[in-house]
Amino acid sequence: MLKSYSNLRAGLIAVAVFAVLALMPAGASASCEGGGLTPAEVDMCTPTPKARLLPNGMLVPPKSAPARVKRVVAFANRIRTKPYVFGGGHARWWDRGYDCSGSVSYALHGGEFLESPMPSGPMERWGLGGEGRWITVYANGGHAYAVIAGYRWDTSGDANGTGPRWHEDLRDNVGYVVRHPAGF
């Protein structure tokens, strides 16, 4: 009798598991909280490590960041102490100062995401829509900034003045079009 009870119990459990699986939506396996993820889905579900901001204002990208993201950070670091100059960074890559879209363009150029500088208006149509995993550009007709590895790259002023700088605090993105490079 004990053996038949065990067989009955095992059979009921198997039927219950089958019933639950049959009632689940088809896309349930792609949920970040479930199993059965493809490598690409696991990658999208894994939180992106945040960079580290040094006291001198330089950003250190996470070791796990893709090489192109590391180059974006390296290029941005090169100009992080330059002053804000309206139109700066648009006539040539290396300039005496940078405006908002000039500084974002320069950083993106480092990762080979741009071949030439782009004003903030056209940045509204650059790349793909929505937030990226590593790089997100926020643009409207009057301003552009980016969030790269968790830090805001922006020319908005702070205690260090205006010009291209890394900021720990994110800003309100109402009124901005959100874009990102494919795969990043």
VOPAGU-2260 file (C-alpha; in pm, 1 decimal, decimal comma):
REM VOPAGU-2260
SITE   aa  ch    i         X         Y         Z
SITE  MET   A    0       0,0       0,0       0,0
SITE  LEU   A    1     286,0     237,6      76,9
SITE  LYS   A    2     432,3     180,3    -269,6
SITE  SER   A    3     100,9     257,2    -445,8
SITE  TYR   A    4      60,6     574,3    -234,4
SITE  SER   A    5     407,9     689,8    -343,3
SITE  ASN   A    6     327,7     616,1    -708,0
SITE  LEU   A    7      -4,6     804,7    -679,9
SITE  ARG   A    8     165,7    1101,2    -513,8
SITE  ALA   A    9     440,3    1113,6    -779,6
SITE  GLY   A   10     177,7    1092,9   -1054,1
SITE  LEU   A   11     -24,8    1378,5    -904,2
SITE  ILE   A   12     285,6    1596,0    -873,8
SITE  ALA   A   13     376,7    1526,6   -1237,1
SITE  VAL   A   14      23,8    1616,5   -1352,1
SITE  ALA   A   15      29,8    1936,4   -1143,8
SITE  VAL   A   16     365,7    2041,9   -1286,8
SITE  PHE   A   17     247,9    1967,5   -1639,1
SITE  ALA   A   18     -73,6    2167,8   -1582,7
SITE  VAL   A   19     117,8    2469,2   -1451,1
SITE  LEU   A   20     359,3    2461,1   -1744,1
SITE  ALA   A   21      75,2    2426,1   -1993,8
SITE  LEU   A   22    -100,4    2732,8   -1852,2
SITE  MET   A   23     208,3    2955,5   -1854,8
SITE  PRO   A   24     229,1    3215,7   -2131,4
SITE  ALA   A   25     464,2    3127,8   -2416,4
SITE  GLY   A   26     702,7    3414,7   -2339,0
SITE  ALA   A   27     738,2    3328,7   -1972,7
SITE  SER   A   28    1077,0    3168,5   -2028,7
SITE  ALA   A   29    1215,8    3504,1   -2149,2
SITE  SER   A   30    1138,7    3669,4   -1816,0
SITE  CYS   A   31    1446,6    3783,1   -1628,5
SITE  GLU   A   32    1307,7    3612,2   -1319,6
SITE  GLY   A   33    1266,5    3268,7   -1474,7
SITE  GLY   A   34    1496,0    3005,4   -1608,3
SITE  GLY   A   35    1550,0    2887,7   -1963,0
SITE  LEU   A   36    1715,1    3208,7   -2083,5
SITE  THR   A   37    1927,5    3227,3   -2394,4
SITE  PRO   A   38    2276,0    3380,9   -2352,0
SITE  ALA   A   39    2148,6    3706,6   -2505,4
SITE  GLU   A   40    1854,9    3715,6   -2263,0
SITE  VAL   A   41    2084,0    3647,7   -1967,5
SITE  ASP   A   42    2304,2    3935,1   -2086,3
SITE  MET   A   43    2005,2    4172,2   -2105,3
SITE  CYS   A   44    1883,8    4064,3   -1760,4
SITE  THR   A   45    2220,1    4105,0   -1588,6
SITE  PRO   A   46    2249,8    4447,6   -1424,8
SITE  THR   A   47    2513,0    4668,4   -1583,3
SITE  PRO   A   48    2796,4    4738,7   -1340,4
SITE  LYS   A   49    2838,0    5104,9   -1259,6
SITE  ALA   A   50    3162,1    5288,1   -1326,6
SITE  ARG   A   51    3362,3    5456,6   -1048,3
SITE  LEU   A   52    3408,2    5835,4   -1027,7
SITE  LEU   A   53    3745,7    5941,4    -890,2
SITE  PRO   A   54    3792,4    6257,3    -677,9
SITE  ASN   A   55    3973,7    6424,9    -971,3
SITE  GLY   A   56    3659,9    6391,0   -1187,0
SITE  MET   A   57    3788,4    6104,9   -1399,4
SITE  LEU   A   58    3559,0    5807,3   -1456,2
SITE  VAL   A   59    3688,7    5449,6   -1437,3
SITE  PRO   A   60    3470,8    5208,8   -1636,8
SITE  PRO   A   61    3385,5    4868,8   -1492,4
SITE  LYS   A   62    3624,8    4590,5   -1593,2
SITE  SER   A   63    3331,7    4407,5   -1752,0
SITE  ALA   A   64    3245,2    4699,4   -1982,4
SITE  PRO   A   65    3280,4    4630,0   -2355,9
SITE  ALA   A   66    3594,2    4775,5   -2516,8
SITE  ARG   A   67    3393,2    5034,6   -2711,1
SITE  VAL   A   68    3232,2    5160,8   -2390,1
SITE  LYS   A   69    3575,4    5186,6   -2228,4
SITE  ARG   A   70    3690,3    5395,8   -2525,9
SITE  VAL   A   71    3385,5    5625,7   -2490,8
SITE  VAL   A   72    3478,5    5681,3   -2125,3
SITE  ALA   A   73    3846,9    5735,0   -2214,2
SITE  PHE   A   74    3760,3    5996,8   -2477,4
SITE  ALA   A   75    3521,7    6174,5   -2241,7
SITE  ASN   A   76    3790,9    6177,8   -1971,3
SITE  ARG   A   77    4027,0    6355,4   -2213,7
SITE  ILE   A   78    3801,1    6660,8   -2231,3
SITE  ARG   A   79    3648,7    6654,1   -1881,2
SITE  THR   A   80    3823,5    6974,7   -1773,0
SITE  LYS   A   81    3759,7    7176,3   -2090,6
SITE  PRO   A   82    3533,1    7481,6   -2064,0
SITE  TYR   A   83    3188,7    7517,1   -2214,9
SITE  VAL   A   84    3218,2    7687,1   -2554,9
SITE  PHE   A   85    2907,9    7732,8   -2770,0
SITE  GLY   A   86    2968,1    7537,8   -3092,5
SITE  GLY   A   87    3280,1    7376,8   -2945,3
SITE  GLY   A   88    3365,6    7034,3   -3078,3
SITE  HIS   A   89    3171,5    7073,6   -3400,5
SITE  ALA   A   90    3432,9    7217,1   -3639,6
SITE  ARG   A   91    3703,0    6973,2   -3523,7
SITE  TRP   A   92    3729,6    6686,5   -3279,2
SITE  TRP   A   93    4001,6    6838,3   -3060,9
SITE  ASP   A   94    3885,9    7186,3   -2958,6
SITE  ARG   A   95    3954,5    7448,0   -2692,0
SITE  GLY   A   96    3612,2    7381,1   -2537,0
SITE  TYR   A   97    3289,6    7192,5   -2604,1
SITE  ASP   A   98    2918,4    7253,2   -2601,2
SITE  CYS   A   99    2669,9    6986,9   -2493,3
SITE  SER   A  100    2635,4    6796,9   -2819,4
SITE  GLY   A  101    3001,6    6852,2   -2906,0
SITE  SER   A  102    3107,4    6678,5   -2583,8
SITE  VAL   A  103    2861,2    6390,3   -2633,7
SITE  SER   A  104    2976,5    6357,5   -2996,0
SITE  TYR   A  105    3341,8    6350,5   -2892,0
SITE  ALA   A  106    3278,4    6075,2   -2636,9
SITE  LEU   A  107    3072,6    5867,5   -2882,2
SITE  HIS   A  108    3341,8    5914,2   -3146,7
SITE  GLY   A  109    3584,3    5742,1   -2908,7
SITE  GLY   A  110    3375,2    5427,6   -2923,0
SITE  GLU   A  111    3340,7    5460,0   -3301,2
SITE  PHE   A  112    2968,9    5535,4   -3275,1
SITE  LEU   A  113    2999,1    5865,9   -3468,3
SITE  GLU   A  114    3217,1    5965,5   -3762,1
SITE  SER   A  115    3147,4    6338,4   -3732,1
SITE  PRO   A  116    3008,7    6568,8   -3461,4
SITE  MET   A  117    2631,9    6594,3   -3438,8
SITE  PRO   A  118    2416,6    6881,8   -3302,7
SITE  SER   A  119    2156,6    6800,5   -3036,6
SITE  GLY   A  120    1857,3    6814,4   -3275,5
SITE  PRO   A  121    1981,3    6537,8   -3507,0
SITE  MET   A  122    2079,6    6332,9   -3200,4
SITE  GLU   A  123    1704,8    6290,5   -3148,4
SITE  ARG   A  124    1711,6    6053,6   -3448,2
SITE  TRP   A  125    2053,5    5891,6   -3394,3
SITE  GLY   A  126    2087,4    5525,6   -3298,9
SITE  LEU   A  127    1792,0    5328,7   -3168,8
SITE  GLY   A  128    1503,2    5445,5   -2952,7
SITE  GLY   A  129    1498,6    5388,7   -2578,0
SITE  GLU   A  130    1759,1    5337,6   -2309,8
SITE  GLY   A  131    2072,9    5138,7   -2375,8
SITE  ARG   A  132    2240,6    4896,9   -2142,1
SITE  TRP   A  133    2572,0    5088,0   -2130,7
SITE  ILE   A  134    2510,1    5415,6   -2317,0
SITE  THR   A  135    2197,3    5629,8   -2336,8
SITE  VAL   A  136    2181,4    5966,7   -2513,6
SITE  TYR   A  137    1914,7    6221,7   -2416,7
SITE  ALA   A  138    1855,8    6491,7   -2677,9
SITE  ASN   A  139    1619,5    6769,2   -2774,2
SITE  GLY   A  140    1654,6    7073,5   -2998,4
SITE  GLY   A  141    1840,8    7269,2   -2730,7
SITE  HIS   A  142    2047,7    7025,4   -2527,0
SITE  ALA   A  143    2205,8    6680,9   -2525,1
SITE  TYR   A  144    2370,2    6468,1   -2259,8
SITE  ALA   A  145    2447,3    6100,5   -2210,4
SITE  VAL   A  146    2446,2    5842,3   -1935,3
SITE  ILE   A  147    2744,6    5611,4   -1973,6
SITE  ALA   A  148    2803,6    5316,4   -1738,9
SITE  GLY   A  149    2569,3    5475,8   -1485,0
SITE  TYR   A  150    2713,7    5830,8   -1486,1
SITE  ARG   A  151    2580,6    6141,1   -1657,2
SITE  TRP   A  152    2812,7    6305,9   -1912,2
SITE  ASP   A  153    2686,4    6662,5   -1938,1
SITE  THR   A  154    2796,4    7023,2   -1974,6
SITE  SER   A  155    2547,5    7149,6   -1714,3
SITE  GLY   A  156    2718,9    7343,1   -1439,6
SITE  ASP   A  157    2816,1    7217,5   -1098,5
SITE  ALA   A  158    3066,7    7322,4    -832,6
SITE  ASN   A  159    3341,6    7281,6   -1094,8
SITE  GLY   A  160    3175,1    7521,1   -1343,6
SITE  THR   A  161    3030,1    7444,6   -1683,3
SITE  GLY   A  162    3178,3    7225,4   -1951,3
SITE  PRO   A  163    3199,2    6852,6   -2008,6
SITE  ARG   A  164    3188,7    6677,3   -1672,8
SITE  TRP   A  165    3085,2    6348,7   -1515,0
SITE  HIS   A  166    2795,5    6376,1   -1271,7
SITE  GLU   A  167    2678,6    6118,9   -1017,6
SITE  ASP   A  168    2328,9    6262,7   -1009,7
SITE  LEU   A  169    2097,8    6196,4   -1299,0
SITE  ARG   A  170    1872,6    6472,6   -1426,5
SITE  ASP   A  171    1508,6    6499,1   -1518,5
SITE  ASN   A  172    1476,0    6371,4   -1875,2
SITE  VAL   A  173    1126,2    6510,1   -1945,0
SITE  GLY   A  174    1126,1    6669,0   -2290,9
SITE  TYR   A  175    1419,6    6463,1   -2417,2
SITE  VAL   A  176    1424,6    6194,1   -2684,0
SITE  VAL   A  177    1600,0    5883,6   -2551,2
SITE  ARG   A  178    1841,1    5700,5   -2787,6
SITE  HIS   A  179    2119,1    5445,2   -2768,0
SITE  PRO   A  180    2372,2    5274,2   -2993,6
SITE  ALA   A  181    2264,8    4928,2   -3108,4
SITE  GLY   A  182    2387,6    4659,3   -2874,1
SITE  PHE   A  183    2502,7    4899,6   -2605,8
